[in-house]
Amino acid sequence: MMTSAFSLGRIIRLTLLSLGAIVFLSPYAFMISTAGKAQSDIFTSSLSLIPAHLTYVENFAKALSRVPMARLLWNGVVVCGLIFFFQVLVAIPCAYAMAKLRFGAARAMMVLVMLGLLVPIHATALPLYVAFDRASLLNSYAALVAPFTISVFAIFMFLQFFRAMPDDLIHAARLDGMSEIGIVARVIVPNAWPAVTAFAIFSVVAHWNDLYWPLIVISKQDYATPPLGLMYFRAAEAGDDYGALMAATLMITLPLVAAFLLAQKRFVEGITMTGLKG
């Protein structure tokens, strides 16, 4: 009886998960389908995922010719990589200090971190823009990276992870004569890779897809990020050529999909160990 109930519950759970997966994957499947369709196949009364005439080569050629796609992807890699590097560089020592060191301002810092989670980039966009303009840093990597080098979400996430680490490990490192910086570099960081990988997914996805801030500080294609490049693509006499537009979108989203698939195991492990499950 218990076995049949368990089997029924598992079947229901798998069915719901499968339906959810179909719902979330259907837009991507539609994008892949549209990227291989000609204009005559897209604007028809019948909806079919299988193109009547495969035009992937033509649509991808249009996408590559109308905007510097390689440059856009490279800008995305540079910007996301620099942002992630500085976020981790700042967040890990801060989270370690708040989790494992005893000092009077720890509670106040925790309150500031929680308050920082409530402040969106939109609230600080205008003063940041004015500052970058006066410093002549618009249309540069610095303008794209600097506002995001400190991530309160990263501090909060690593804080939860470090709190679960045994204090005996830290005490043993101190007995061996390690400094606090040495403990962070040689003990904390090697054990924090699941949390770092999980945060990497959050950070890269957020900043790779960000259009709001690049649209404000970038007006030259040389520093355009992938989402901003899609806007330039539509302006480059693309008109309503949705096949080529979907091909360009596919090229921009594929790196994110590949990165998530490669880091999926670490991502799930990091989310579980940091206690950020819904």
N, C-alpha and C positions, 0 to 999 in steps of 0.2 A: 504493500500500500504506500509506504513511504517512498519506495523506488519509483512507482508510477507517478506520485505527486511531484517528486523531484524532477523526473523526466518531463512532465507537463510544464512545470515552472521554467525549466531550462529551454524548452521549445518556445514558450511564450516570450521569454527574454531574448532569445536569438532572433525570433521573428520581428520583434520591435526594433532591435538593433539593426537588422537587415533593412527594414523599412526606413529607418533614420539614415542609414548609409546611402540608400538610393536617393532620398530627398536631397541630401547634401552633395552627392556626386552628379546629380542630373544636370545642374548648370554647367559643370565642367565637361560632361559628355556632350552637351549641346554645343559648347564652344569648340570642341574638337571636331564635331561634325560640320559646323558652319565654316570652320577654317578650310575645309576641303570642298566647299560648294562654290559653284559659279553664281553670279547674280540671279540668273533665271531660276536656279534651284532654291535660292533663299526666299524670294518673294513669290511663293506659290501658296495656293489654298490648302494643300496637303502638307502635313508636318511629318517629315521622315528624317531619322537620324543618319540613314545611309545615303550619301550623295549619289545622285543619278550619274553625274560626271565628276570624276575626281580631279580637282584643280589645286591640290596642295602645293605643287611646285610653283604654279603661277602666283598663288596668293602669298606664299612665303617670299617669293622673289620681289613682289610689290612691297611687302613689309620691310625687306632689307634695303630696298632702293630708295624709299621715300624718307626714311629717317636713319641716322647712324646707329643701328641697333646694337652693334658691338660696343660702341661708346656708351650707350645708355646702360647696358648690362654691366660694363666695367665700372661706371659711376656708382651703380647700385651696390656692387661688391665692395668698392672702396669706402663708400659712406657707411654702409651697414657694418663692415669690418671694423672701421675706426670707432664708431659709436659703441659697438659691443666691447671692444678692447678697453676703452676708457671707462665704460660702465662697470665692467668686472674689476678693473684696477682700483676703482674708488669704492665699490660696494663691498668687496670681500673684507678689507681691513675694517671698514665701518661696522659691518655686521658682526665680525669677530669681536671687536671691542665691546659692542653692546651685549653680545651673548655670553662672553666668557670673562670679561674684565669687570671689576667692581669699581665704580666711580659715581660721584654724586649726581652728575648730569645725565645718567643713563636713562632715567624715566622721562626727563624733559626731551631728550633726543628721540625717544620712542614716540612721544606725542607729536614732535615735529615731523617724523617720518609718516605717521598716520595722516597728519594734516596735508603733507605733501602729496599723498595719493589722491587728494580731492581737488588739486589744482591742475586744470587742463592747460595744454600748450596755448589754447586760444586766449587765455587770460593774460598771458605774458608776451603774446606775439608782437604787439605794437611797441612796447619799450625795447624788446630785443631787436626788432627791425631798425628802430632809430639808432640804437647803439652800433649795430653792424654797419649802418649807412655812414655814420660819423667816423667809424674806424676804417672806412673804405674796404669792407670785407664782403660786400654783396657779390654774388656770382663767384663764389669760392667754396672749396670743400669746408673751410673753417665755418662758414655761415650755416652749412648743412649739418655739421657735426657738433659744434660747441654747445648748442642749447640742450643737448641730450646726453652729455657726458656723465651727468649725475642722475641716476635713476633711483628714486625712492622705492619703486617696486622691486628693483634688484636687491636693495638693502633689506627690505622686508622679507623677501623670499629667502635670501641667504641667512637671515637672522633665524628664521624658523628651522632651517636645516642645521645650523651650528648649535642651536639649543639642544638638538637631539644627539649631538656627539658627546661621548663620555668625557667627563672632566678628568678622569684618570689619565687619558691620553695626553692631555695638555700638561698635567702635573709631571708626568714622566718626561716629557720634552724639556720642561723647565729644570728638572733634576739633572738632565744631561748637559745643562749649560746653554741651552738655546735662548736667544733673545726672542722678544715677541714677534719681531719681523721674521726671524728664522722659523718660528712656529707656524706663522701664516704661510710662508713660502714652502716649507718642507713637510708640514703636517696637515694643515687645513686645506690648502689647495689640492693636493693629491687625493684627498678624501671627498672633495666637493665636486668632482666631475659630473655626477648625476644632476646636481642642482645647476651647475654651470651650463650643461647641455640643455636642460629644460628651459632655463632663462634665455639661452641663445635662440631657441625657436620663437619665443615670445618677442624678443628684441628684433631679430631679423625680419620676421613677418610684419611687425608693426612699422618699421622704418623702410622696408622695401616697398610696402604698399602706401606709404605716406605721400599724399599729394598736397595737403594744406600748406605745410611749411616750405617745401621747395617752390611752390607756386608763388610764395611771397618774396623769397630772397633770390630766386634764380630767373633770369630772363635770357640767358644764352644757352644754346644747345650743348655747348662744351661741358657744362656742369649739370645737365638735366638728368634727373633720376628716371627709372623706368616708367612710373605712372605719369610723370610730366612729359616724357617722350611720347606717350600715347596721345596726349593732347596735341603735340606738334604733328603727330602722324595724321590726325583728323584734319588739321589745318593745312596739310601739304597736299591739297587737291584730292584728298581721299574721298570726299563727298559721302555717299552712302555705300561705299564699297565695304560691306560688312564682312565679306570673306577675308579680305586682306587685313581688316581690323582685328578679326578674331585670330588670324595667324600671328599678328604682332602680339596680341594679348597672350596667346599660348606660349610664345617664346619667352615672355616676361614672367609668366607664372611657373613654367617648368622648373627653374632652379629651386623655387620654394618647395615644390612637391618632392623633388629629388632629395633635398636637404632633410625634409621631414621623414621621408621613408628611410633614409640612412640612419637618422638619429631617433627613430621611433621608440626603440627599446629603452634607450637612455632617457628619453623625454618622459615616458610613463614612469620609469623608476624614480626620476627626479621629482615629478609631481607627487608621487606617493610618499616619498621620504620627507618632502617639505611640508606636507600637510595642507596643500592647496586644493585638495579635491573638493568638488561641490558638495 
